[in-house]
């Protein structure tokens, strides 16, 4: 794949960085300088996982990479399989049905964290899922954001987990289950069909997540291990999986009033988040993102793996300084042994990797 242009930070000092072995890779790029167009070296697609980490850490100072043992050992097919969003930009219908919160006259703070804004929903918003060996990020991010919004709308009185398993198994218009799906269609499904409750693997609710987690602590599930290959999407069965669950499937449904896209303008995203709570976003994932450890991520090296959906719940400036690097705050679905205990920051205001182009949401229907 040929090199391409995307925004990056301007060189802050006239010196050179090196990768392992002492090879010159070019001037160090700093997050504390002005933005300009950057060229991603296509040769970085051929670096080994550990070489990629060294290259990233020697090339810029905005974020730190650390070799992730589990993800780094995955074959390319499994890495790509985790990226479950074929197109990160919502369909035309979503772009025609944009959230009206963009018209609100709201004072936008420099920093915002939904966990602090709605403390009664802190634990719910702070939850990190593990999608396991399944390209269900589109469903996991949708149900996580939907669950958060139910808590926010009810002022903390309703704290449930919407079932990602029910969504990916039974929404035929959403895509292909473990082989990927479409975030906006997931929110439309909340409106038209609803979903039942269901938490993590072997967790609470009508239909808990069907696959064991892959994170480093997964061995406490006796007899269950994360597969080396991808899981297949389970058959849609409209009944509760949980033994002894007190409700019938049809009586456990949760619905949304509407589904819509959110304008890619950062202020529109901020207003939507402040009004209704966390939302689902999609972006392009490159090989360097697998090894994100901390800081404000910006694509630095490595090839494209695919589209991925996550939950956006805040923003700020790095080091809490007015001139610090602006970022979005998000929750991933690769377990809490990835990134900052499952969370990450990504550059805000430049549509980094398309992160501002694929925002969708909806308003929950409370009984």
C-alpha positions in Angstrom: 0.0 0.0 0.0 1.4 3.4 -0.9 2.0 6.2 1.6 -0.8 8.7 2.3 -1.2 12.0 3.9 -2.9 12.6 7.3 -2.5 15.3 10.0 0.6 15.1 12.3 2.5 17.4 14.6 5.3 19.7 13.4 8.9 18.9 14.2 9.7 20.6 17.5 13.5 20.3 17.4 16.2 19.7 14.8 17.4 16.3 15.9 17.0 12.7 14.8 15.5 9.7 16.4 16.5 6.1 15.9 14.9 2.7 16.0 16.5 -0.5 17.3 19.8 -1.1 15.6 20.6 2.6 15.3 19.0 3.3 12.0 17.9 6.9 11.4 14.2 7.3 11.0 13.8 11.0 10.7 13.2 14.1 12.9 11.4 13.5 16.2 7.8 14.6 16.1 6.3 16.3 19.1 2.8 16.7 20.3 3.5 20.1 21.7 3.9 21.9 18.3 1.6 22.9 15.5 -0.1 20.5 13.2 0.9 19.9 9.6 0.5 17.1 7.1 2.6 14.0 7.7 3.6 11.2 5.5 3.4 7.6 6.9 6.3 5.6 5.6 4.9 2.6 3.7 8.0 0.6 4.7 6.7 0.5 8.3 4.1 -2.0 7.1 6.9 -4.6 6.9 8.3 -4.1 10.4 7.9 -6.9 13.0 5.6 -6.2 15.9 8.5 -5.4 18.3 10.2 -3.3 15.6 7.0 -1.4 15.1 6.8 -0.5 18.8 10.4 0.7 18.8 9.8 2.8 15.7 6.6 4.4 17.1 8.4 5.3 20.4 11.3 6.8 18.5 9.3 8.8 16.1 7.0 10.9 18.2 6.2 11.9 21.8 2.4 12.1 21.8 1.9 8.5 22.9 3.7 5.5 24.1 3.6 2.0 22.5 4.3 -1.2 24.5 4.4 -4.6 22.9 1.1 -6.4 23.7 1.9 -10.0 24.1 -1.6 -11.4 23.2 -2.4 -9.1 20.3 1.1 -9.1 19.0 1.1 -12.9 18.7 -2.2 -13.1 16.8 -1.9 -14.1 13.1 -2.8 -11.3 10.7 -6.2 -12.9 9.9 -7.2 -12.8 13.6 -6.1 -9.2 14.0 -8.1 -8.2 11.0 -11.0 -10.3 12.2 -11.3 -8.1 15.4 -12.1 -5.1 13.2 -15.8 -5.5 12.7 -16.8 -2.3 10.9 -16.7 -2.6 7.1 -17.3 1.2 6.6 -16.6 3.7 9.4 -18.8 6.4 7.9 -22.5 6.0 8.7 -25.0 5.5 5.8 -26.8 8.3 4.0 -29.9 7.8 6.2 -27.9 8.5 9.4 -26.3 11.6 7.9 -29.8 12.8 7.0 -31.1 12.1 10.5 -28.5 14.0 12.4 -28.8 14.7 16.2 -30.5 18.1 16.9 -28.2 18.7 19.9 -25.8 20.4 17.6 -28.1 23.4 17.6 -28.1 23.8 21.4 -26.5 26.8 23.0 -24.2 24.9 25.4 -21.0 26.1 27.1 -18.5 23.4 26.3 -15.9 22.9 29.0 -12.2 22.2 28.3 -12.5 18.8 29.8 -15.4 16.4 30.2 -15.6 12.8 31.6 -19.1 11.2 31.6 -18.0 9.2 34.7 -17.8 12.4 36.7 -20.6 14.2 34.9 -23.1 11.4 35.9 -21.5 10.0 39.1 -24.6 7.8 39.7 -23.7 6.0 36.5 -19.9 5.9 37.1 -19.5 2.1 37.4 -21.7 1.5 34.4 -19.9 3.9 32.1 -16.5 2.7 33.4 -17.1 -0.9 32.4 -14.7 -2.5 30.0 -15.9 -5.3 27.7 -13.9 -8.0 26.0 -15.3 -8.9 22.6 -13.1 -12.1 22.5 -12.2 -13.7 19.2 -15.2 -12.2 17.4 -15.6 -9.1 15.2 -18.5 -7.9 17.3 -17.1 -4.5 18.2 -20.0 -2.8 16.4 -22.5 -4.6 18.7 -20.4 -4.3 21.9 -19.9 -0.6 21.5 -23.5 -0.1 20.6 -24.9 -1.9 23.6 -22.4 -0.3 25.9 -23.3 3.2 24.8 -27.0 2.3 24.9 -26.7 0.9 28.4 -24.9 4.1 29.6 -27.6 6.2 28.0 -30.4 4.3 29.8 -28.6 4.9 33.1 -28.2 8.6 32.3 -31.8 9.1 31.1 -33.1 7.4 34.3 -30.7 9.4 36.5 -29.1 6.2 37.7 -32.3 4.3 38.6 -32.0 1.8 35.8 -28.6 0.2 35.5 -28.7 -2.8 33.1 -26.5 -4.3 30.5 -28.0 -4.4 27.0 -27.1 -7.7 25.3 -24.4 -7.6 22.6 -25.0 -11.3 22.1 -28.7 -10.8 21.3 -27.9 -7.9 19.0 -25.2 -9.7 16.9 -27.1 -13.0 16.8 -30.6 -11.7 15.8 -30.1 -8.4 13.9 -29.9 -9.7 10.3 -29.9 -6.2 8.9 -26.9 -5.2 11.0 -24.4 -7.3 9.2 -22.7 -10.6 9.8 -22.4 -11.0 13.6 -18.8 -12.1 14.4 -17.8 -11.2 10.9 -18.7 -7.5 11.3 -21.6 -5.2 11.3 -22.9 -1.6 11.0 -23.2 0.6 14.0 -26.1 2.7 12.8 -28.2 -0.3 11.9 -27.6 -1.6 15.5 -29.3 1.6 16.8 -32.1 1.2 14.4 -32.6 -2.4 15.7 -32.9 -0.9 19.2 -35.8 1.2 17.8 -37.6 -1.5 15.7 -36.9 -4.7 17.6 -35.3 -3.9 20.9 -32.7 -6.0 22.7 -32.8 -8.0 25.9 -30.4 -7.7 28.8 -27.1 -9.5 29.0 -23.7 -8.7 30.6 -20.3 -10.2 30.2 -19.6 -13.9 29.6 -21.5 -15.9 32.3 -22.7 -12.6 33.7 -26.2 -11.3 34.5 -29.2 -10.8 32.3 -31.3 -12.8 29.8 -28.5 -13.4 27.2 -25.0 -12.9 28.6 -22.1 -12.6 26.1 -21.6 -16.0 24.5 -17.7 -16.0 24.4 -15.1 -16.1 27.1 -12.8 -13.1 27.4 -9.3 -13.1 25.9 -7.6 -10.9 28.5 -4.8 -12.2 30.7 -7.1 -13.1 33.5 -9.4 -15.3 31.4 -8.1 -18.5 33.0 -10.5 -18.1 36.0 -13.3 -19.4 33.8 -12.9 -23.1 34.3 -12.9 -25.1 31.1 -13.1 -22.1 28.8 -10.2 -20.7 26.9 -10.0 -18.1 24.1 -9.9 -19.7 20.7 -6.9 -19.3 18.4 -9.2 -18.6 15.6 -12.4 -16.6 15.2 -15.7 -17.7 16.8 -18.7 -18.3 14.6 -21.9 -16.3 15.3 -24.3 -18.3 17.4 -27.7 -19.0 16.0 -30.4 -16.5 16.9 -32.6 -18.0 19.6 -35.3 -15.8 21.0 -35.2 -17.1 24.5 -33.1 -16.4 27.6 -29.9 -18.3 27.9 -29.5 -17.6 31.6 -30.7 -20.5 33.8 -33.5 -19.4 36.2 -33.7 -15.8 34.7 -37.1 -14.5 36.0 -38.3 -12.9 32.8 -39.3 -14.3 29.4 -37.3 -13.1 26.4 -40.1 -11.0 24.9 -40.7 -9.3 28.3 -37.1 -8.4 28.7 -36.8 -6.2 25.7 -35.3 -2.6 25.9 -36.0 -0.1 23.1 -34.8 3.2 21.8 -37.0 6.1 20.7 -34.8 6.9 17.7 -31.5 6.4 16.0 -29.4 9.1 14.3 -25.9 10.1 13.2 -23.9 12.9 14.8 -22.3 15.6 12.7 -18.5 15.2 12.5 -17.9 18.7 13.8 -16.2 18.2 17.2 -18.5 20.6 19.0 -21.6 18.7 17.7 -20.1 15.5 19.2 -19.4 17.3 22.5 -22.9 18.7 22.7 -24.4 15.2 22.0 -22.3 13.6 24.7 -23.0 16.3 27.3 -26.8 16.0 26.6 -27.5 12.2 26.3 -24.3 10.4 27.4 -21.7 8.2 25.7 -22.0 7.4 22.0 -20.7 4.9 19.5 -17.9 5.9 17.1 -16.0 4.0 14.4 -12.5 4.6 13.1 -9.7 3.0 11.1 -7.3 0.9 13.0 -3.7 0.5 12.0 -1.1 -2.0 13.3 0.5 0.5 15.7 -2.8 0.9 17.6 -2.7 -2.7 18.8 0.3 -1.7 21.0 -1.1 1.5 22.4 -0.1 1.9 26.1 -0.7 5.6 27.1 -0.8 9.1 25.8 -2.8 10.6 22.9 -2.8 8.2 20.0 -2.2 9.4 16.4 -1.4 7.0 13.6 2.4 6.8 13.3 3.3 3.6 11.5 2.0 0.3 10.2 -0.7 -0.9 7.8 -4.4 -0.7 7.9 -6.2 -3.5 9.7 -9.8 -2.4 9.3 -12.7 -0.5 10.9 -13.4 -0.7 14.6 -16.2 0.6 16.8 -15.7 1.9 20.4 -17.5 4.0 23.0 -16.7 7.7 23.3 -17.3 9.3 26.7 -15.1 12.3 27.2 -12.5 14.7 26.1 -9.7 16.9 27.4 -6.1 18.2 26.9 -3.1 16.1 27.8 -1.5 17.2 31.1 -4.7 19.3 31.7 -3.0 22.3 30.1 -4.8 24.8 27.8 -2.1 24.3 25.2 -1.9 20.5 25.7 -2.7 18.0 23.0 -6.5 17.8 22.6 -8.0 14.3 22.9 -11.1 12.2 22.9 -11.5 9.7 25.8 -12.8 6.3 24.8 -13.4 2.7 26.0 -12.2 -0.2 23.9 -13.5 -3.7 23.9 -10.2 -5.7 24.1 -10.2 -6.3 27.8 -8.6 -4.4 30.7 -5.1 -5.6 30.0 -4.9 -3.4 26.9 -4.1 0.3 26.8 -4.9 2.3 30.0 -6.9 -0.5 31.7 -9.0 -0.8 28.6 -9.3 2.9 27.9 -7.5 5.1 25.4 -7.1 8.7 24.1 -7.0 9.7 20.5 -6.2 13.1 18.9 -9.3 15.4 18.8 -10.2 18.0 16.2 -8.5 16.6 13.1 -10.7 13.5 12.4 -7.8 11.3 13.3 -8.3 7.9 11.6 -11.9 9.0 10.9 -12.8 9.0 14.6 -15.1 12.1 14.2 -16.8 10.8 11.0 -18.6 7.7 12.4 -20.5 8.8 15.5 -24.0 7.4 16.0 -26.5 7.3 18.9 -30.1 7.3 19.9 -32.4 8.1 22.9 -33.5 5.2 25.1 -37.2 4.6 25.6 -37.9 4.4 29.3 -41.1 2.7 30.6 
